[in-house]
Amino acid sequence: MTYIPSTLIERTFREKIVLVGVIFPGDTAESLDRQMDELALLVDTAGADVVARVVQRRDVPDPATFLGSGKVDELREICLALDADTVVFEHALSPAQQRNLEKILGRTAIDRTAVILDIFAQNARTPEGKAQVELALLEYRLPRLRRAGGSLSQQAGGIGTRGPGETQLEVDRRRLVQRIHRIRAELRHIDRTRGTQRRGRERGRLREVTLVGYTNSGKSSMLNALTNAGVVAENRLFATLDPRTRQCSLPGGETVLVTDTVGFISNLPHELVEAFMSTLKSVQLADLLVHVVDGSSEHAERQIAAVHDVLSEIGAREVPELLVFNKADVAGSRARELAERHAGSVWVSALTHENLDALVGAVGEALRSNDRTVILRVPLERGDVIAAAHREGEVLETSTTEDAIVLTVALDEAGAARFAQWRMP
């Protein structure tokens, strides 16, 4: 039987969810509460309602059920009393723990990773985005396949079970693996196409600025503010999965490419990082990362650290970074205060464009920090070279002689080499 991804299923009801968290040695109740708040927001984004929270202190997870047997019994009683549909754990569950919990609780038990994958399944729009999400879903579900009679099947629908392949009840493990290989091949082809496009941009010497940041920090709004892109910007988690690239003109006249990327989150599932690696190459190969931070969040510093963790995981921590504290227009925002605390950063409101000129100027300065100033003597009839100099660098000074234009230009190393024949000693 050929594997055919199903369409996303619209449900007319909202599931009732019980959240479960464990405080391990070295953790605090406050830190777990913060993570549970974020998990509740993820559940709401996925389309369900949290009806209760259950917290336990343990030294180590129980290998069979993650919780102790007494706590599992208590959790079952809570689920029965509240008629809960699903139990969501803040921590990752092993396939065996998940099976044992569902057997005891009599309902679906999933973890934070499954909720995030579910949200991605709802928001994927482009063929590439859908392929990346499907790959992550299949790799997550492969060890969790259930044997029912003579076939392998998934549990019933709900959060953590949506997305491509959800209605395929009889699926063979070997064919799932083959499907994973096919998707990986498709993504490698897309990656090669991206590489060709990137080499074309490199020949044109348009430098690349990539927007990164915690989910819902305002990256899409920032792209709109910088480039008039007109992309949809929504106040919810992971509203943008597919990268968008637009041109932006800097004060010196040079043009750069600005790319919006998928938002990050603490404990971002490894399956997603692997699946979206082709998309995240724009982060690795950027000339500058504009790290957009929600200046209105009381957890801004922790979100910065979470983004840095993901950048380290994908090998992009060494790319030059400009911190931008967004949402300065929000009541009670600490964007200005945070910008003062972090030297070299900028505060801005992407929504109202307040202080946007300072951001654009800071981007230009960051890109030119390693540039070299060269003097070019270009014949008057070579308007193409003059235009290229304006496009690829910042023209600092211009003068004209009888037969040439003399330009003082700030260029990066590759740009300086390209204009070598026009350089004056």
N, C-alpha and C positions, 0 to 999 in steps of 0.2 A: 504494500500500500504506500503510495507516494505521500510524503509529508506536505501538507498544505497549510500555511499559516492562516488562522482564522481572523476575522475582523474583531475589533474591540466590541465588547458587549455592553450596551447601555443598561444600567439597572435603575429601576424606579424606586428603590428603597436604599436607605443608608444603613450599613451594618453597625451593630453594636460591638464595640471593641473594649477589651480589658487589657491594660498595659501592665507589663511585669518588668521589674528591675531588681538587680541584686547589688548590694554594697559589699565590695571585696576589700580586704586589707589594703590600706593606702588610698582608698576612695573616701569621699565624704558624702553625707546625705545631701548637701547643697549641690555638689557636682552631679550626682545622679538625678536630682530633681531638675536641674537645668537640662540634662540630656533627655529626661522624660518629657519635659515641656516641648522640646524640639521634636521628639517622636510623636507627641500628640498633634503637633502642627502638620507633620508628614501624613499622619493618618487622616486628618481633616482634608488635606490636599488630595489624598487618594479617594476621598468620597465616603468617609465613614465617621462615626461619632464615638468618642471615648466615653465610656460610662463608669469606669472605675480604674484605680491604680492599685497594684499590689507590689509591695517592696519587702525584701528579705535581706538579712545580713548573713554572709557565708564566708568561710575561709577559702574554699575552692568550689567550683561547680560540681553538682552531683553528676557522675558520668551517665546515669540512666535518664534523668529527667531535668537536669540543670538545677532544679529546686529539690529540697528534701521532700520525702514522702508526705509528711504532715502538711507542708505548705501547698503541695499539689492538691491534697484533699480539700484544703481551705479554698484554693483557687477554683476547684470544681464547684463547691457550694456557692461561691460568689457568682460564677457564670450561670448556674441554674437559677439563682434568685433574680438576676438581672436579665435573664434570657439573652445572654451574650452570644454573638455568632462566632467570634474569632478572638484568640488570645495572641497578643503581639509582645515579643520579648525585645528589650533594648539591646541585649547581647546576642551574639551569633549562636545559633543552635546547630548541633550536628544532626545529620539525617536520622541517626538512631534516637537521639533525644526528641526530635520532632515527632517521630512515629510513636514513641512511648507516651508522650504527652497527649497526643490526639486520641490514643486508645483509652487513656485514663479520663481525660476531660470530655470526650465525646463531641469534640468540635475542633475546628482548624487551629493549629498552633504554628505561628510563623515568627520571623525575627525582623529586625530593622532593615536588613538587606532586602528582604522580600517586598517590604513596603516601598522602598526607593525604586526597585525594579518595576513595581506596579505603576508608579507615577511616571516613570520613563516610558513604559508601554503606552500610557494614555497620551503622552505629549509628543511622541515621535511623529514627524510629518514627512520628511523626505525619504526617498528609498535608502539612502545611506544611513540615516538615523534609525529607520526601522530595522535595517540589517544589523546595526550595532546593538540595538536593544534586544533583538531576537537572539543574537549570539550570547549576550550576557544572561538572558533568561534560560536558554538551553543549558549553558554550562552550570548555572545554579541548580537547575532541576534534575540534571542527569543523575547525580547520586541520590536523589530523593524520589526516584520513580518507584511506584508501588506495584507489587504483583497481585493481581486480582484474578483468581482462576488461572487461565492459561495465558493471560495477557498482562501487560504493564499499563498502569493507568495513573492519572493524577487525581488529587482530591477534588471536591466540588468547587464551583466558582466562588469568587470572593477576592478580597485584597490579597495580593501575593500570588494569585492564580490567573490573572488577566494577561492578555497580550497574545502574540503569535503562538499558535499551537494549543490554546487552552481547551478547545473542544475535541482534541484528538485523544480519545479515551484508550485506544489500543495502539500503543506506539512501541516499536521495537528499539531496544538500546542501540543496536548496531546502526539502525537507520538514523537515529538521533545523532550519533557520532558522525555519520556521513553528512548529515545536514550541517553540522557544525563545521566540518571541513569545507563544504561548499560555500558557506557564508564567509569563512575566513578567506577563501580564494577570491570571492567577490570584493571583499574589503581590501585585499592586496591590490586588485586591479584598480579600485578607486584611489588607493594610495599612490599607485604609479601615475595615474592621471593627474592627481594633485601635484606630484613631483614635477611633471612636465610643465604644468601651469606655473609652479613656483620658480622653475628655472627661467621661464619666460619673463617673470617679474624681476628676477635677479638681473637678467640682461638689460632690462629697462631701468635697473637700479632704483626702483621704488622701495623705500625701506618700510618695514612692517611693524606695526604697533598692535599688540594683542591685549584685549581686555580680559582680565581674570578677576576672580573674587568669589566670595561666599554666595551661595544661592540667594536670590532676592536682594542683592546689594544695589541693584540699579544699573547693571551693565548694558542692557538693551536701551534703557533711557539715555545712558551715556553715549552709546553709538548714535542714537538719534540726535543728541545735542551737538556732537562733534561733526557729523556728516550729513544731517538732514535725511537719514536713511528711511524714515517713515515706517520702521518695523514695529510690530505690536509689542508693547511693553506692559506686562501685567504684574500686579502686586500679589504674586504667589510663588511658591517654590518651584524651581526647575521649569519655568515657563519657556525657556529657550534651551533646546538641545542641539540644534543644527547651527554650525558656524556661519556667520554672515560677514562679508568683507565689503567695505566701502572706502572711497577715497576721501582724504581730508587735506585741506590746504593749510599750511603753517604760516605764521607771520612773515617769515623770510621769503615766501613764495614757493618753497618746495612742497611737493605733494607726497603724502605717505598713505599707506594702506592700513586701515583700522579694522581689526577682526574681533567680533564678539564670540565668546565660547561658552560651553556648558558651565553652569555654576558648580562650585565645589561645596562640600559639606563635611563635617567631622565624621570619621569612620566611613568614608566613601567606599562602597563595596569594591573589592579588588576586581570582581568580574566586570564592573563597569569601566574601571581604569583600563583594563586590558582590551575590552571591546572598543572603547573610544580612543585607542592609542593613535589611530590614523588622524582623527580629528584633532587630538591634542598635540600633534606635531607642529601645528601653527604656534603653539606655546613654546615648544622647544627651540624653534628656529626664528623666533621673533627678534627684532633688534631692540625692542623695549617692551616690557610688560607694564601696563597701567593697571595696578592692583586697586580695584574699586572696593571700598569698605563702607558698610552701612554706618554712617556717623550717628544715627539715631538709636543704634542698638547698644544696650548696656553690656553686651558681650563682644564688643568690637575687637578687643585685644585677643580674645580666644579665637575669634573667627579668622583673624590675621594668621595666627599660629596654625590653624587647621589648613588654610590655603597653602602656607609654606610647607606643611607636611606633604600635601599632594604634589606640589611643585618638585619637592625632593624625590618623591616616588617616580615621577615621570622624567626625571633628569633635567629639569628646567630651573633649578634653584640658582644657577650662576648667571642666568639672563638678567641684564640690568632691569631694575624695578623702580617704578614711581608710585608711591602710595597716594591715593586720592580718597579723601573722606567725603562721601556723598550724603545727600539728603539733609543738607544744611537748612533747608526750608521747613523741616518737620519740627513741630513744637517740642522743646526739650532736647533737641539734637546737640550732641557734643562734638560735631564735626570740626568747628573752629578750635576748640580746646585740644582735640586729638592731633590736629595738624600742627599746632604749636609744640606739642609734646614730641612729635616725630619730625626731626630735622629733614628738610628737603621735600616734605610732603605738601599737599595742596588740599584745601577744602573747597567744595563746590556744591551746587544744586543742579543736577542734570535736568530736573523738572522745570525750574524757573530760569535756568542759565546763569544764575548768580555766580560770579567769580569764574565763569567759563574761560574768559580771556587769559586769566592767570594759569589755568590748566593747560591751554593750548601753548602758551609761552613756555611752561615748564616742560612739556613734551618736546618742543623744539630744542630747548637747552639740553635736555637729557640725551637726545639723539646726536647733538653736536659736541657733546663733551669730549669725544675722542676724535673729532674731526681735525683736519689740518687746513690751514688757510693757504690758498695758492692764487697766483696771479695768472690769468689767461689772456692771451692776445689772439683774438678771433677775427678773421677777415670779415668785412661788412656783409659780403655775399653769403656767408655761412650762418644764416639765420637759424638753421636746425641745431647747430652747436650751441648758439647763444640760448635758444629755448631749452636745450637739454641741461645746460648749466643752471638755469633758473629752476628747472624741475628737480634736479638731483641734489642740489645743495642750496645754501643760503648765499645770495649775492649781497655782499657787504658794501661794495663800492663799484661805480661804473664811470668810465671816462671814454672819450672818443677821439681818435686821431683821423688823419685823412683817409686811411684805408682799412682801419680796424677798430674794434671795440675792446677796451681793456677792462676785464672783470676781476675783481677780488672776491673769491668764492670760498666758503667753508665747505669742504667735501670730506667724505669718509675715505678710507684708504683705497678701496676699490674704485671710487669715483675719481680720486686724484690720479690713479693709474690710467683710467679711461681717457682722461683729457691731457695725457702726458705730452702729446705733440703740440698742444697749444700753450703749454706752460712757459712763462718767462723765467729766466734764471734769477 
